[in-house]
Amino acid sequence: MPLGSAASEQSSGESTSHFGSIRIRVDGVGLLRMAVFSINDINSKLIAPLEMQPKNRYSPTRLVNFVEQRATFELKTIGLNEKFRINRIVIFSKELYRSYPGS
């Protein structure tokens, strides 16, 4: 398994999960904009932006409240001279359904 990858108990994409929140430890300058997307960007949701600081001693939590089989998280800045360095990302999720009815 590659460094930094996560293991799951079920086959990838077989269950529906509730992505509750995301906790990011990030250092930087500017405003970090966040969004979450479903497979093929069919559904999406903006997450409350995070005001970054050069030195930060805690990891702020942002609510996501997104239900999909898979999710992609986007983190970006859009201003000039804005930059960030991610030290840690924790995504809180819970399995809702193991399969669709009839499958």
C-alpha positions in Angstrom: 0.0 0.0 0.0 1.5 3.4 -0.9 2.6 5.8 1.8 -0.3 8.0 2.9 -3.1 5.8 1.6 -6.0 4.6 3.7 -7.3 1.1 4.1 -11.1 0.4 4.1 -13.0 -2.6 5.3 -15.2 -2.9 2.2 -14.5 -2.7 -1.5 -14.0 0.8 -2.7 -17.2 2.4 -3.8 -19.6 -0.4 -2.7 -21.1 1.5 0.3 -22.7 4.9 0.8 -21.1 7.1 3.4 -21.9 10.2 5.3 -19.0 12.6 5.3 -19.6 14.6 8.5 -16.7 16.9 8.9 -13.1 17.6 7.9 -10.3 18.7 10.2 -7.3 20.3 8.5 -4.0 21.4 10.1 -2.7 23.9 7.6 -0.2 26.8 7.8 -0.4 29.6 5.2 -1.4 33.0 4.2 -4.8 33.9 2.8 -8.2 32.3 2.6 -8.4 28.5 2.0 -11.5 27.7 0.0 -12.9 24.2 0.2 -15.5 22.1 -1.6 -16.5 18.4 -1.8 -17.6 16.7 -5.0 -19.2 13.3 -5.8 -18.2 10.9 -8.6 -18.0 12.8 -11.9 -18.8 16.1 -10.1 -22.6 15.4 -10.3 -23.2 16.7 -6.8 -21.1 19.3 -5.0 -21.1 21.4 -1.9 -19.0 24.4 -0.8 -17.5 24.2 2.7 -17.0 27.3 4.9 -13.6 28.9 4.0 -10.8 28.9 6.5 -8.7 32.0 7.3 -5.1 30.7 7.4 -2.3 31.8 9.8 1.5 31.4 9.4 1.7 29.5 12.7 -1.3 27.6 14.0 -1.5 25.4 17.1 -4.8 23.8 16.5 -6.7 22.0 13.7 -10.0 23.7 12.9 -13.0 21.5 12.0 -15.4 22.3 9.2 -18.8 20.7 8.7 -19.3 18.8 5.4 -22.6 16.9 5.7 -22.3 15.1 2.4 -23.8 11.7 1.5 -22.3 9.8 -1.5 -20.5 6.6 -2.4 -17.2 8.5 -3.0 -16.1 12.0 -2.4 -13.3 14.3 -3.6 -12.2 17.2 -1.5 -10.9 20.3 -3.2 -8.7 22.8 -1.3 -7.5 26.0 -3.1 -6.6 29.6 -2.8 -7.6 32.1 -5.5 -5.8 35.3 -4.5 -2.3 36.4 -5.5 0.5 35.5 -3.1 -1.8 33.2 -1.1 -0.1 29.9 -0.3 -0.6 27.0 2.1 1.1 23.9 3.4 -1.1 21.0 4.7 0.3 19.1 7.7 -2.6 16.8 8.3 -6.1 16.1 7.0 -8.7 14.0 9.0 -12.0 13.2 7.3 -14.8 12.0 9.6 -17.2 9.7 7.8 -19.6 6.9 8.7 -21.0 4.1 6.6 -24.8 4.5 6.0 -25.6 1.7 3.5 -23.6 -1.4 2.4 -25.4 -1.7 -1.0 -28.4 -0.5 -2.9 -31.7 -2.3 -2.5 -32.0 -5.3 -4.8 -28.2 -5.7 -5.3 
